[in-house]
């Protein structure tokens, strides 16, 4: 509007000076401007700011240096623009549309209606703030940058949403990024990152597919495919494929590795309640706690002192796995029929792991060098109970490096078998009382019998005076010695 008023005053001055030759005159009741048709106007050697009345259009017109423009009242109210008309604010572009339009350099960048201020930057992008998206190439990039220097370097990157001063400042060609917060993703030039929070991912230059949520989260990280959640979580973690949930840079509540499918909890875990007393505290309203182990599930216990599983029946102890042990389901050297099994492993002071007990589908194996202690339980009648309903024969087999034997039972007999060419000894009170040697000689009071029966010590026969005979037979006689 100011431009048009200045032009009008300039035209008035110019017209007064040329009043005679252009049929202009000043009267007491008003000013008479030069009057002519459109063809006569076009034959003039016009000067910038010159004003006249066009009798062909019945409108006042001024010369803007290039074209004759209308000075009608409707035109003055409908548009404010520069000299060449390519930068302007206009209303009523079409009849009664009630919209204010903003055009810069010949490109309509926005319009204001009764519902919204619609920004229409080239390429379906929206840039608000000093230097925001200032060098975008104008193609269909669908970028949004809001804030001082936000997306300042964007050229051909597309589908980015950058909000906050200096957010995504360096990114020129990266796409599908979401940065929210002051300097979030400041140096990142890659794609598919989500960084929310003040300086989240600030130093990450080439990392892709990261998710950082929290102030300064992943600030110094340079990797990819990370998920960091919490204030300063993963601030100094430089690797990739990591999971970190924390509220500071020094200790993580939860950490993991997506490549190895590992997750660690640095704290106590409660299931069924909210107040854990141990590393894993499971409580239910039922009479038992059920834990389901699936193949490839590994539970490391190097840093744990003990795991105790309890029932709800008077907190009776189910079983305990002592310190420096590991439970492993699957993953040990091949076993018969490639069955699944459960390993109990020991970890020595050097971190070396060795299996002590292995439980398979059809067997329990105790590895060499392991002692088995069976503690009495009031609820059990037997310390060791062997039940085999699939066969008439049940056996306990002993297989050493130099000896082999077994205890077997069947419907006909129970047998103690020594399969080696060695003696079979019977001990009481930690002393050998009876020996059956490899030739079948039985010694009482000696472990080296020299006869089929070798007794070293007293012998009593028929002490209770029962009706029994005692007879010694020889080769030629049936009764070398006979007592009735």
C-alpha positions in Angstrom: 0.0 0.0 0.0 2.9 2.4 0.8 4.4 1.7 -2.6 1.2 2.7 -4.4 0.8 5.9 -2.4 4.3 7.0 -3.2 3.7 6.2 -6.9 0.5 8.2 -6.7 2.2 11.3 -5.3 5.0 11.0 -7.8 2.5 10.8 -10.6 0.6 13.8 -9.4 3.8 15.9 -9.3 4.8 14.7 -12.8 1.3 15.4 -14.2 1.3 18.9 -12.9 4.5 19.7 -14.6 3.2 18.4 -17.9 -0.3 19.6 -17.5 -0.5 21.7 -20.7 0.8 19.1 -23.2 -1.1 16.2 -21.6 -4.3 18.0 -21.1 -3.9 18.0 -17.3 -5.2 20.8 -15.2 -5.7 21.7 -11.6 -9.1 23.1 -10.8 -10.6 24.5 -7.6 -12.9 21.5 -7.5 -10.2 18.9 -8.2 -7.4 17.6 -10.4 -7.8 16.5 -14.0 -5.3 13.9 -15.1 -4.2 13.2 -18.7 -7.0 11.3 -20.5 -6.5 8.9 -23.4 -7.3 5.5 -24.9 -5.3 2.4 -24.5 -3.8 2.7 -28.0 -2.8 6.3 -27.3 -1.3 5.3 -23.9 0.8 2.5 -25.6 2.2 5.1 -28.0 3.7 7.1 -25.2 7.3 7.0 -24.1 6.3 6.2 -20.5 8.3 7.1 -17.4 8.3 5.1 -14.2 5.6 6.5 -11.9 3.7 8.2 -14.7 -0.1 8.3 -14.1 -3.1 8.7 -16.5 -6.7 8.0 -16.9 -7.5 5.2 -19.5 -10.8 6.1 -21.2 -10.9 2.6 -22.7 -11.0 0.8 -19.3 -12.3 3.8 -17.3 -9.5 3.2 -14.8 -6.5 5.2 -13.5 -3.2 3.5 -14.4 0.4 3.9 -13.5 3.6 2.8 -15.2 5.7 0.5 -13.1 8.7 0.7 -15.3 7.7 -2.3 -17.4 3.9 -2.4 -17.7 0.9 -0.2 -17.1 -0.9 -1.2 -13.9 -4.4 -0.3 -12.7 -4.8 2.2 -9.9 -8.5 1.4 -9.4 -9.7 1.3 -5.8 -10.3 -2.5 -6.0 -6.8 -3.2 -7.2 -5.3 -1.0 -4.4 -7.2 -2.9 -1.8 -6.6 -6.4 -3.3 -2.8 -6.4 -3.6 0.4 -5.1 -2.2 3.4 -6.0 -4.3 6.8 -5.0 -5.6 7.5 -3.2 -8.8 7.5 -6.2 -11.1 4.6 -7.9 -9.3 6.3 -11.2 -8.7 6.5 -10.7 -4.9 3.1 -9.7 -3.4 0.3 -10.1 -0.9 -3.1 -10.4 -2.4 -6.7 -11.0 -1.5 -9.7 -11.9 -3.7 -7.6 -13.7 -6.3 -10.9 -15.3 -7.2 -14.3 -14.0 -6.4 -15.1 -13.9 -2.7 -12.5 -16.6 -1.8 -11.7 -14.8 1.5 -8.0 -15.9 1.4 -4.8 -13.9 1.7 -2.1 -15.2 -0.6 1.7 -14.7 -0.3 3.9 -14.9 -3.4 7.7 -14.5 -3.4 9.7 -14.5 -6.6 6.7 -15.7 -8.6 6.1 -18.7 -6.3 3.0 -18.8 -4.1 4.5 -20.0 -0.7 1.4 -19.8 1.5 -2.1 -18.7 2.1 -4.1 -17.7 5.1 -7.8 -18.6 5.3 -10.3 -18.8 8.1 -9.0 -22.2 9.2 -5.3 -22.3 8.9 -2.1 -20.7 7.6 -1.1 -23.0 4.8 2.5 -22.9 3.9 3.2 -24.3 0.4 6.9 -24.3 -0.1 8.2 -25.9 -3.4 8.4 -29.7 -3.2 5.6 -30.0 -0.6 8.1 -29.0 2.1 7.5 -26.7 5.1 10.3 -24.5 6.4 9.9 -22.1 9.4 12.8 -20.3 11.0 16.0 -18.5 10.2 17.9 -20.4 7.5 15.5 -23.4 7.9 15.7 -25.4 4.7 17.2 -22.4 2.9 19.0 -24.4 0.1 16.4 -27.1 -0.5 16.4 -27.9 -4.2 12.6 -27.5 -4.5 11.9 -30.9 -5.8 9.2 -33.1 -4.2 11.1 -33.7 -0.9 8.2 -33.5 1.6 10.5 -32.1 4.3 9.5 -30.3 7.5 12.0 -28.1 9.2 11.0 -25.8 12.1 13.6 -23.8 14.0 16.6 -21.5 13.7 19.2 -23.2 11.3 17.1 -26.4 11.3 17.7 -28.4 8.2 20.0 -25.6 7.0 22.0 -28.0 4.7 19.0 -29.9 3.2 19.2 -30.2 -0.5 17.8 -33.4 -1.9 17.1 -35.3 1.3 13.4 -36.2 1.5 10.7 -37.1 4.1 12.6 -35.6 7.0 10.9 -34.1 10.0 13.2 -31.7 11.9 12.0 -29.6 14.8 14.2 -27.5 17.1 17.1 -25.1 16.7 19.9 -26.7 14.7 18.1 -30.0 14.5 19.6 -32.0 11.6 21.7 -29.0 10.7 24.3 -30.9 8.6 22.1 -33.4 6.9 22.0 -32.7 3.1 20.8 -35.9 1.4 19.7 -38.2 4.3 16.0 -39.2 4.3 13.3 -40.6 6.5 14.8 -39.0 9.6 12.9 -37.6 12.6 14.9 -35.1 14.8 13.1 -33.4 17.7 15.0 -31.2 20.1 17.7 -28.5 20.1 20.7 -29.8 18.0 19.1 -33.3 17.8 20.9 -35.3 15.1 23.0 -32.2 14.5 25.8 -33.9 12.5 24.0 -36.9 11.1 24.0 -37.2 7.4 22.4 -40.7 7.0 18.9 -42.0 6.9 16.1 -43.6 9.0 17.1 -42.2 12.3 14.7 -41.2 15.1 16.4 -38.8 17.6 14.3 -37.1 20.3 15.8 -34.9 22.9 18.3 -32.1 23.4 21.5 -33.1 21.5 20.3 -36.6 21.0 22.7 -38.3 18.6 24.6 -35.1 18.3 28.0 -36.7 17.2 26.5 -39.5 15.1 27.5 -38.7 11.6 26.9 -41.8 9.4 24.8 -44.0 11.7 21.5 -45.3 10.3 18.3 -46.7 11.8 19.1 -45.5 15.3 16.4 -44.7 17.9 17.5 -42.3 20.6 14.9 -41.0 23.1 16.1 -38.6 25.9 18.3 -35.6 26.5 21.8 -36.3 25.1 20.9 -39.9 24.5 23.5 -41.5 22.2 25.2 -38.1 22.0 28.7 -39.6 21.2 27.5 -42.7 19.5 28.8 -43.3 15.9 27.1 -46.7 15.2 23.9 -47.9 13.6 20.8 -49.9 14.6 20.9 -48.9 18.2 18.0 -48.3 20.6 18.8 -45.9 23.5 16.1 -44.7 25.9 16.4 -42.4 28.9 18.4 -39.3 29.9 22.0 -39.7 28.6 21.4 -43.3 27.9 24.2 -44.7 25.7 25.8 -41.3 25.7 29.3 -42.8 25.3 28.4 -46.1 23.7 30.1 -46.1 20.3 29.0 -49.5 19.0 26.1 -50.7 16.9 23.1 -53.0 17.4 22.9 -52.1 21.1 19.9 -51.7 23.5 20.3 -49.4 26.5 17.7 -48.2 28.9 19.1 -45.9 31.6 18.8 -42.5 33.3 22.4 -41.6 33.3 25.6 -42.3 31.3 27.4 -44.4 33.9 25.1 -47.4 34.6 22.4 -49.1 32.6 19.2 -50.7 34.0 18.8 -52.8 30.8 21.3 -53.5 28.1 21.3 -55.8 25.2 22.8 -56.8 21.9 20.5 -57.4 18.9 23.1 -59.4 16.9 23.6 -62.0 19.6 20.0 -61.8 20.9 21.3 -61.0 24.4 19.7 -58.9 27.1 20.9 -58.1 30.6 19.1 -56.6 33.6 21.2 -54.7 36.2 18.7 -55.0 39.0 16.1 -57.1 40.7 13.1 -58.5 38.7 9.7 -59.2 40.2 7.0 -61.3 38.6 3.6 -61.4 40.1 4.3 -58.5 42.5 6.3 -55.2 42.8 8.9 -55.7 45.5 11.6 -58.1 44.5 13.9 -59.3 47.3 16.3 -61.3 45.0 17.5 -60.9 41.5 14.5 -62.9 40.2 11.6 -63.0 42.6 8.5 -64.9 41.3 5.4 -65.1 43.4 2.0 -66.5 42.4 -1.3 -67.2 44.1 -1.1 -70.9 43.1 0.6 -73.7 44.8 3.5 -73.8 42.4 5.7 -71.7 40.2 6.0 -72.9 36.6 9.0 -71.9 34.5 9.1 -73.0 30.9 12.5 -73.4 29.3 12.7 -73.5 25.5 15.7 -74.5 23.3 18.6 -72.1 23.0 17.6 -70.4 26.3 20.8 -69.7 28.3 20.8 -68.2 31.8 24.2 -67.0 32.8 24.9 -66.8 36.5 28.6 -65.8 36.8 27.7 -62.7 38.8 24.9 -64.3 40.9 25.3 -66.0 44.2 22.4 -68.4 44.2 19.1 -69.2 42.6 16.4 -70.9 44.8 13.1 -72.0 43.5 10.4 -72.2 46.1 6.8 -73.5 46.2 4.1 -71.7 48.0 3.5 -74.5 50.5 5.1 -73.1 53.6 7.9 -71.8 51.4 9.3 -75.3 51.1 12.6 -75.2 49.1 12.3 -76.9 45.8 15.9 -77.0 44.8 19.0 -74.7 44.9 21.7 -74.1 42.4 24.8 -73.0 44.2 27.0 -70.1 43.2 29.2 -70.3 40.1 26.8 -72.5 38.2 25.0 -72.3 34.9 21.8 -73.7 33.6 21.9 -74.4 29.9 19.1 -75.9 27.8 20.5 -77.3 24.6 23.7 -76.4 22.9 26.1 -78.9 24.5 28.1 -81.6 22.5 25.9 -84.2 20.7 23.9 -86.6 22.8 22.0 -89.7 21.8 19.3 -89.0 19.2 20.2 -85.3 19.4 17.8 -85.0 22.3 17.4 -81.8 24.2 18.9 -81.7 27.6 19.6 -79.6 30.7 23.1 -78.9 31.8 24.4 -77.9 35.2 27.8 -76.4 34.8 30.5 -75.3 37.2 32.6 -72.1 36.7 36.1 -72.1 38.2 38.1 -69.1 39.4 39.5 -68.7 35.8 36.0 -68.6 34.3 36.3 -72.1 32.7 33.0 -73.9 32.5 32.5 -77.7 32.9 29.3 -79.7 32.9 28.7 -81.6 36.2 25.2 -83.0 35.6 23.3 -83.4 32.4 19.6 -84.3 32.3 18.3 -85.6 29.0 15.0 -86.9 27.8 15.8 -90.5 28.7 18.8 -90.2 31.0 20.7 -88.4 33.7 24.5 -88.2 33.4 27.0 -87.3 36.1 30.3 -86.3 34.5 33.7 -87.7 35.8 35.1 -86.1 38.8 31.6 -85.1 40.2 30.3 -86.3 43.5 26.6 -86.9 43.9 25.0 -86.1 47.3 21.4 -87.2 48.0 19.9 -85.5 51.0 17.1 -86.9 52.9 13.7 -85.3 52.4 10.8 -85.9 54.7 8.4 -86.2 51.8 10.4 -89.0 50.1 10.8 -92.7 51.2 13.8 -93.4 49.1 17.0 -91.4 48.6 17.4 -93.0 45.1 14.4 -94.6 43.5 14.8 -96.4 40.1 11.6 -97.3 38.4 11.6 -98.9 35.0 8.1 -100.0 33.8 9.2 -100.6 30.2 11.3 -103.8 31.0 11.5 -106.7 33.4 15.2 -105.8 34.0 16.4 -102.8 35.9 20.1 -102.0 36.1 22.6 -99.6 37.7 25.7 -99.6 35.6 29.2 -98.6 36.9 31.6 -97.8 34.1 35.1 -96.6 35.1 38.3 -96.3 33.2 39.5 -99.7 34.4 36.4 -101.3 36.0 32.9 -102.1 34.9 30.0 -103.5 36.9 26.4 -103.4 37.6 23.5 -104.1 39.9 20.6 -105.7 38.1 17.2 -107.0 39.0 14.7 -109.0 37.1 11.6 -111.1 37.8 13.9 -114.1 38.6 16.8 -112.6 40.6 18.8 -109.6 41.7 22.5 -109.6 40.8 25.7 -107.8 41.7 28.0 -108.1 38.7 31.7 -107.4 38.4 32.6 -107.7 34.7 36.3 -107.3 35.2 38.9 -109.9 36.3 39.0 -108.4 39.8 37.8 -109.0 43.3 34.4 -108.1 44.8 34.7 -106.8 48.3 32.1 -106.3 51.0 32.9 -103.7 53.7 31.5 -102.7 57.1 32.7 -100.1 59.5 35.2 -98.9 56.8 36.9 -102.4 56.8 36.9 -105.2 54.2 34.9 -108.1 55.8 34.4 -110.4 52.9 36.1 -110.9 49.5 35.0 -112.9 46.5 38.0 -113.2 44.2 38.1 -113.5 40.4 38.3 -117.3 40.7 35.2 -117.7 42.8 37.0 -118.2 46.2 35.2 -116.6 49.1 37.3 -115.2 52.0 36.0 -114.3 55.4 38.5 -112.2 57.4 40.9 -112.3 54.4 41.0 -110.5 51.0 43.2 -113.4 49.6 41.2 -116.6 50.0 43.1 -119.8 49.1 40.2 -122.1 49.1 36.6 -122.1 47.9 35.7 -121.0 51.4 38.5 -119.5 53.5 37.6 -118.5 57.0 40.1 -116.7 59.1 38.6 -116.5 62.6 35.9 -118.1 64.7 33.0 -120.0 63.0 29.8 -121.0 64.7 27.4 -123.5 63.2 23.8 -124.1 64.4 24.2 -122.0 67.5 20.4 -122.0 68.0 20.3 -125.8 68.2 18.0 -126.2 65.3 17.4 -129.6 63.6 20.3 -129.3 61.1 23.2 -131.4 59.9 26.8 -130.4 59.3 28.6 -132.6 56.9 32.0 -132.5 55.1 32.2 -134.5 52.0 35.4 -135.9 50.2 36.2 -137.3 46.9 35.7 -141.0 47.9 33.4 -140.5 50.9 30.2 -138.6 51.3 30.7 -138.0 55.0 34.3 -137.4 55.9 33.0 -135.4 58.9 29.4 -135.6 60.0 27.5 -134.0 63.0 23.9 -134.7 63.5 
